Amino acid sequence: MLRKRLKNLLFSLLAIASLSACTNNSANPNSGAQTGAVVGALAGSAIGYNNAGHHSRGGSAVVGGLLGAAVGAGVGSAVDSNNPPPVNNGGWQ
């Protein structure tokens, strides 16, 4: 039982990592799309795992993670488009 849960958790984490890598070429700590995808995938997989029946928890966690990542990336992208671009002030004054 524990082995199956660990296998499902590892698969979900790998899916999350692959989805968060698809949002941009470089990691940007201020990117709402990347942050939204990761947070949405984590929340979606947790919700899918907890709300599923006894025999389909792993599949529901994966589906929830994928849907959460998609929705989170969409919301983060909308937030990014509404924020003004960062101002480069030249570093040390």
C-alpha positions as CSV (number, residue, x, y, z in Angstrom):
1,M,0.0,0.0,0.0
2,L,2.8,2.5,0.9
3,R,4.7,1.5,-2.1
4,K,1.8,2.3,-4.4
5,R,1.3,5.7,-2.8
6,L,5.0,6.5,-3.2
7,K,4.8,5.5,-6.8
8,N,1.8,7.7,-7.4
9,L,3.5,10.6,-5.6
10,L,6.7,10.2,-7.6
11,F,4.7,10.1,-10.9
12,S,2.7,13.2,-9.9
13,L,5.9,15.1,-9.0
14,L,7.5,14.1,-12.4
15,A,4.4,15.4,-14.2
16,I,4.5,18.6,-12.3
17,A,8.2,19.1,-13.1
18,S,7.7,18.5,-16.8
19,L,4.8,20.9,-17.0
20,S,6.6,23.7,-15.2
21,A,9.5,23.3,-17.5
22,C,7.3,24.0,-20.5
23,T,6.2,27.5,-19.6
24,N,9.4,29.4,-20.4
25,N,13.0,28.9,-21.6
26,S,14.5,30.2,-18.3
27,A,13.5,30.3,-14.7
28,N,12.1,33.6,-13.7
29,P,11.2,34.1,-10.0
30,N,8.7,36.8,-10.9
31,S,6.8,34.7,-13.5
32,G,3.2,34.3,-12.5
33,A,2.7,31.6,-15.2
34,Q,5.4,29.3,-13.8
35,T,4.3,29.9,-10.2
36,G,0.7,29.4,-11.1
37,A,1.4,26.1,-13.0
38,V,3.4,24.6,-10.1
39,V,0.9,25.7,-7.4
40,G,-2.1,24.7,-9.5
41,A,-0.5,21.2,-10.2
42,L,0.2,20.6,-6.5
43,A,-3.3,21.7,-5.4
44,G,-5.0,19.9,-8.3
45,S,-3.2,16.6,-7.5
46,A,-4.0,16.9,-3.8
47,I,-7.6,17.6,-4.5
48,G,-7.9,14.8,-7.1
49,Y,-6.2,12.3,-4.7
50,N,-8.4,13.1,-1.8
51,N,-11.7,13.2,-3.6
52,A,-11.3,10.0,-5.6
53,G,-12.5,6.6,-4.8
54,H,-10.3,4.0,-3.2
55,H,-9.2,2.3,-6.4
56,S,-8.6,5.3,-8.7
57,R,-6.6,7.7,-6.5
58,G,-3.4,7.7,-8.5
59,G,-5.2,8.4,-11.8
60,S,-7.3,11.1,-10.2
61,A,-4.3,12.8,-8.7
62,V,-2.6,12.9,-12.1
63,V,-5.7,14.3,-13.9
64,G,-6.1,16.8,-11.1
65,G,-2.5,17.8,-11.4
66,L,-2.7,18.3,-15.1
67,L,-5.9,20.4,-14.9
68,G,-4.6,22.4,-12.0
69,A,-1.4,23.2,-13.8
70,A,-3.3,24.3,-16.9
71,V,-5.6,26.5,-14.9
72,G,-2.8,27.9,-12.7
73,A,-0.6,28.7,-15.7
74,G,-3.6,30.5,-17.4
75,V,-4.3,32.6,-14.3
76,G,-0.6,33.3,-13.8
77,S,-0.3,34.4,-17.4
78,A,-3.2,36.8,-17.0
79,V,-1.6,38.3,-13.9
80,D,1.7,38.7,-15.8
81,S,0.0,40.5,-18.6
82,N,-1.6,43.0,-16.2
83,N,1.6,43.7,-14.3
84,P,3.9,46.5,-15.6
85,P,7.3,45.3,-16.8
86,P,10.1,45.6,-14.3
87,V,12.2,48.8,-14.4
88,N,15.9,48.4,-14.8
89,N,17.5,51.2,-12.7
90,G,21.1,50.2,-13.5
91,G,22.0,48.5,-10.2
92,W,24.2,50.3,-7.7
93,Q,23.8,54.1,-7.8
